[in-house]
Amino acid sequence: GLQAFQAFLRSEYSEENLKFWLACEDYKDAPSKTKASSICSQFINPDAPQEVGAELERQQGLTAVMHRPLCSQVNLDAETREALLSVMGSLGADTFNTAQQRIYNLMAKDSFPRFLRS
């Protein structure tokens, strides 16, 4: 199930999308400033190891693949990322909902169908 999908995503260099989604689920179960900060430092901040914005790399084709950073990036658009960063002072259980839904939709429309065919 989940482990097989995660292994598939790892092979496609997009495991970070599932990791982000799971981190958001954990945050919703028990919201805390520490968890929110961890999600931001790992996935959202401009200098994050798995920083948002990889959709641009994918649009640039082979050149992007050849120059891919060692750490993959979560596929969020800049508008969603900026919205998240702007509300970090007023955290709630729903802080990451929009970003999490975008990642879910991406996986549901893109990664998961390929996983099922593999």
Secondary structure, 3 states (H helix, E strand, C coil): CHHHHHHHHHHCCCHHHHHHHHHHHHHHHCCCHHHHHHHHHHHHCCCCCCCCCHHHHHHCCHHHHHCCCCCCCCCCCHHHHHHHHHCCCCCCCCCCHHHHHHHHHHHHHHHHHHHHHC
